[in-house]
Amino acid sequence: MGENGKRPLDALEKARGNRVIANLKNGEKIAGKLVAFDLHLNLWLENAEKVGEEGNKTRLGTIVVRGDNVIFASPE
């Protein structure tokens, strides 16, 4: 178990309602406001953007990122 007996997904629970960034297996980075997630790390993001290497952003709107594509997700 993690610090103080907390589960790893507790970090995402704390981030709910705030912006997070997810690194995907294909090398892309997606940032957006975390609305919800599940045990498979499926992420429901609002105001999502694909973040390019040079900092350029492509608006995606409201999306669900499938959990098996996620390498990691963290608060932005």
C-alpha positions, 0 to 999 in steps of 0.5 A, spaced: 500 500 500 501 507 498 503 512 504 498 512 509 494 506 507 492 510 501 491 506 494 494 509 488 488 511 484 487 516 490 491 521 487 487 521 481 481 522 486 484 528 489 485 531 482 478 530 480 475 537 477 482 539 476 487 539 470 491 533 469 496 530 463 496 523 460 502 520 457 499 515 452 503 509 449 503 512 442 507 518 445 502 523 445 500 527 451 493 529 452 491 535 458 484 536 460 479 537 466 478 530 469 471 529 470 471 522 472 475 515 471 475 508 473 479 502 475 481 501 468 484 508 468 479 510 463 479 518 463 473 522 462 476 529 460 473 536 459 476 542 455 481 536 453 487 538 448 493 534 445 499 537 447 505 537 441 512 537 443 513 544 441 507 546 446 502 547 440 495 545 442 490 542 438 483 542 442 479 536 442 473 538 447 470 533 451 473 526 450 474 519 454 481 516 453 481 509 454 485 506 460 489 501 456 492 507 452 495 511 458 502 510 461 501 515 466 496 521 468 498 526 473 495 533 475 498 538 471 
